[in-house]
């Protein structure tokens, strides 16, 4: 349900911000910002795989887990995609994801939520006994000893 609200609220917020900022800076200034952040986002999208490979290689050289560099890279890629999308709210979110302290806070919270979800088990276990009762009309399957007796 909250995803639907986000998909409805974000475009409305973006339109309101376009109107407000357009009134302050004019059409040319507003469009220049939109195209500039899109260009920056595209450059970051092109460079991020190389940076990710370098960071992962450096982590492996230190005998450290590559999970943290990969998670940071994923958040930087999401930030770059948000910069490419037209809009001031998405640009702000994208710029925030490019800041290392913001990424660290997000990753710590995500890890905490994943651990909590992993330890909380909602599975219902019903204990019982099971006994197989073969159908009396079905002949038993052939056994290896039966074949040896026929030969």
CORWOSUL-V988291 format. One record per pair of residues at least 12 apart in sequence whose ideal C-beta (glycine too) atoms are under 7 Angstrom apart, sorted by the first residue. I is the first residue (numbers start at 0). J is the second residue. D is the distance in Angstrom with one decimal. If there is no record, write none. Layout:
I;J;D
I;J;D
This chain:
9;88;6.5
12;88;5.2
13;86;3.9
13;87;6.9
13;88;5.5
16;87;4.3
16;88;5.9
17;29;6.6
20;87;6.0
33;85;5.0
36;82;4.8
36;90;4.8
37;82;6.8
37;83;5.1
37;85;6.9
39;82;5.7
40;79;4.6
40;80;6.8
40;82;3.1
40;83;3.8
40;93;6.6
41;83;6.1
43;75;7.0
43;79;3.8
43;82;6.9
44;76;6.8
44;79;4.6
47;72;6.1
47;75;5.6
47;76;5.4
47;79;6.4
50;72;6.9
51;68;6.8
51;69;6.8
51;72;3.8
54;68;3.7
54;72;6.7
55;68;5.2
55;69;6.3
70;106;5.4
71;102;5.5
74;96;5.2
74;102;4.8
74;105;6.5
75;96;6.7
75;97;6.2
77;96;5.8
78;93;4.4
78;96;3.1
78;97;4.7
79;93;6.7
81;93;3.2
81;96;6.8
